[in-house]
Amino acid sequence: MKIESFFDDATNTLSYIVIDPVTQAALVIDPVMDYDPASGRTDDASVQKIIGFIKAKQLKLELIIETHVHADHLSGAQYLKQQLGGKIAIGEHVSQVQEVFGQLFNAPESFATDGSQFDILVSDGQKITFGALSLSAIHTPGHTPACMSYLIEDALFVGDTLFMPDFGTARADFPGGDAGQLYDSIQKLLRLPNETLVYTGHDYKAPGRDNYAWQSTIGEQKNNIHLVDGVAKEEFVRFRQQRDASLAVPRLLLPSVQVNMNAGKLPEAETNGQQFLKIPLNAL
């Protein structure tokens, strides 16, 4: 197995390509579509880097995995599928996210809240094959209800559940988030072998660290600054709730969620031929 990482500076997001060298099959995790909130313009520059790599290596894209409904960037999954094929997968509890945010955005009656916009709805413990490789899904709710981590051989892709050990853990104050669930999810991951490689979905450079980083191990995560000394669940929940209350709303939350809960599809054009995103006022 080979892993290629792509870091998006604008959103501090990590996207990954996982390659089966035997069959040249590939999957992509958390691709990014660029979006400028000032102008309302989208751009495919970030996802084109992934497309260019796949074409240059003559890989076959089989799967596009979303670890959750992202609140900090628009998904490039739909564009990637249009260009290279592959099926889009997300955790089956995406329906909970769709119900909550569908109400927030006053989605039309035609908007399905059963996850049917995605090709594959993944359940806890499910195994999915691509090429000669297999990945195991681990439901890790807390940041969002639909968060899934994916174990492929000795590599674990955790989305936003864990950051680098010197930066901490995911916030749990979004609608449907739960700090207690987050703690339980993390404990589930920490039971994996210490040598398991952990690939996180974002990095923001912890204080005192000059470089971006996104790979650690389960052994190193046991010393995560939010988990040291085997912190008890009650203490973690109290800390997480206090910290989250001090955090600003992510800059791209409103545009991101309404696109990403629809599998990365942009809104349909209205009668004037223009597409629109909604910004609910005074709702968050």
N, C-alpha and C positions, 0 to 999 in steps of 0.2 A: 504494500500500500504506500502511495505517495500523497503528500498533503501540500497544497500550495495556498499561501495566505495573501489576501489583498486588503490593505488598510486604506480606508476612506478618511482623509484628513478632515473634511468638512463636518462629518458626523461622528468621528472617532469609532467607526464601525469596522469590524473584521468580517470579511466574507472568505469562504474557504472552498477550494476544489479538492475533492478526495478522488483519487485515481486508482483503479485496479490495473496494475501493470500487465496482468495476464491477458485480459480481454480489451484493454483500453477503454473500458466503461468509466464514466465519471458521474459524480453528483456534486451539486453546488449547494452550499449552505449560506443562507441570508444574503443574497445579492442586493445591491443598492442601486436605486434610481435617483439621480441627482435632482434636487429641487431648490430653487431660489425663492424664499417666501416674499422677498421684496417685489419681485417682478411677476411671481406666479409661473415662472418658466421651469419646465422639466428638461432634463438632459440625460443622455445615455452614456456619457463618458466613462463612468465607473463600471457599468456593466459591460461596456465594450472591451474593457481590459480583460474581463473574464472570457468573453466571446473570442477575442483574439488569441488568448492562450489555448483555449480548447481547439480552435481551428488549426493553430500552428502545430499542436501536438497530435492532431488527427484523432481526437478523442470522441467518443459517443456519449452525449449527455443523456442520462436516463432518469435522474431524479433532481428536483429542486426542492430543498427542504427549508421551511421557515421554522425556526426554533420557537417562535411565538408571534403574536401580532405586535410589531414594533411600534414604539411611540416616538422614535427619534430619527427615523428616516423612512422614505418611501421605498417599498420593495421593488426590486427589478425583476421579480420572478416572472411576471406576465410577459414582459419584453423578451426575457431570456427564452422562455418557452416558444414564443413566436419565431425567434431567430434560429433556435437549435433543437426544438422539441423537448421532450422530457415531461414528466408528470410532477405537479406541484403538491407537496405534502405538508400537513400541519397537524398539530394535536387535535384530537376529536373534541376537546372542550372549547374549541374556538366558537362554538355556538353560544356559549355564555358571554363571550366578548361581543359577539354580534348583537345579542339581545340588548345588552346594556348600552352600547354605543349606537346601535340602531335607533334607540329611543332618543339619545342625546342629539343625533343629527336629523331626527325626524325623517328617517329613511322611508322611501315609498313602500307601499304594500308589496310591491314586486321584489323587494330585497329579502332574500331568503336568510333565515337565521338558523339554518341546519348544517352550515359548513359546505353546502353543495357547490360553492364556487371553486372549491379545491378538488383536485383529482383524487387525493388519498387523505383520509382522516385516520390518524395514527392513534392507537390505544396503548396504554401502559403495558410494557412487556412484549409488544409486537416486534417481530423480526421481519426485516425487509431486505431482500437481496438486490444487489446490482452487480453485474458482471459476476465474478467469482467470490465477491465479498458479501458480508452480511452485516447489517447494523441492528442494534437492539435499542428500542425506545424506552426511556425512563421518564415517567410523568413527574415533573418537578414544579408544581404550582407554588404560588406565593407572590412572585413578581406579577404574573397574570395567571388566570385559571388554566390557560392552554399551554403553558410552558412545557416543553419537552427537551430533555437532554438525549444525546445519541451516542452510543458506544459502538465504535468500529475497531475491532481488534483491541489494541491498547490505547486508543485515542478516544477521548470523551469531549464532545462538543456541548457546552453548557449554556449557550446563548447569554442571557444577562443574569442568570442565577448566581454565578460566582464571577468576580473580577480577579485580577492578579492578587496574590496574597497580601501585598503591601497596600492595596486599595480597598478591598473589602467585598461587600455583597450587594445584591440588587435592592433597590427600593421596593416597598411593598404597599404603597399608598394609592396606586391607581385603582379605578373601579374594578372590583373583583380581586384585588390584591389582598394578601393576608400574611402578616409577619410570622405568625405561628406556623402556617403551612410552609412558608419559605424555610424556616428552621428545620422542619421535618424533612423537606426535600433535600436540603444540604446534608443532613445526617445520613440520608439514604446514599448520596454520592460518596460521602466520606468512608463508607463501608467497602468501597471498591479497593483493589490492591494499591498500595502506596505508590507504586511505579507507574500507575495509569497516567497518561499524559492528558492534561486539561487545556482545552482551547476555548478561550473566552470570546464573547461577542463584541466587547468594547475595551478600549484602554484610554485613560485620561492622564497618564503619568502621575504616579503618586508623588507627594512632596519629597524632594531629595533625589528623585530618579530623573535622569536626563533623557532617557530613551523610551520610546513606546515598546511595550512587551505584551504578549498575549498567550504565552505557553508556560504552564507550570506543571506540577504533579499533584496527585491526591495527597501524597505525604507532605508537600509544601503547603497545600491548602489547609491542612490541619493546624497550621500556624497562621492562618489568615487573621488579619488584625481585628476582624469582627468575631472571631471564633476562638481566640486564644484561651488556654487553660480550661478547655472543655466547658465553655460558657453554658449555663443552664438556659432552657428554653424561655423561661419567664424573663430572665435578664436580657436575653437577645431581643425578645419582643419589645420590651421597654426601651432598649437602646434604639432599635430600628424605628419605632414609632416617633420617638423624640427627634431622631435625625431626619426622618422623612418630612416632618412638619416644618423643617427649616429649609427644605430644598425647593427651588423654583420649578414651575411647570416646564417640562422640556420644550424647547423652542419650536419643534416641529410636531408636537403631539397631535394637534387638531388636524392638520393635513395628512399626517402619516396614518393615523388609525382609520380614518374613513376610506383610505385607499387600500390599506393592508388587510382590513377585515373582509375586503372584497377580492382577495387573492392577487392584489397588485393591479387590479383593473382601474383605470381612470374613469371618472364619471362619464356617462353618455352626454353627447352634445345636446344642448337645448335648441329651441326653435330658431335661434339666431345663429346656430352652428358653433356656438362657443361652449366649452366645457367649464364647469364651475365646481369649486370646493366650498363647503359651508364652514363658517366660523361662528359657532354659537356664542353669544355675548353673555358675560357674567355667569357662566355655567360652571366654571372650574375655580 
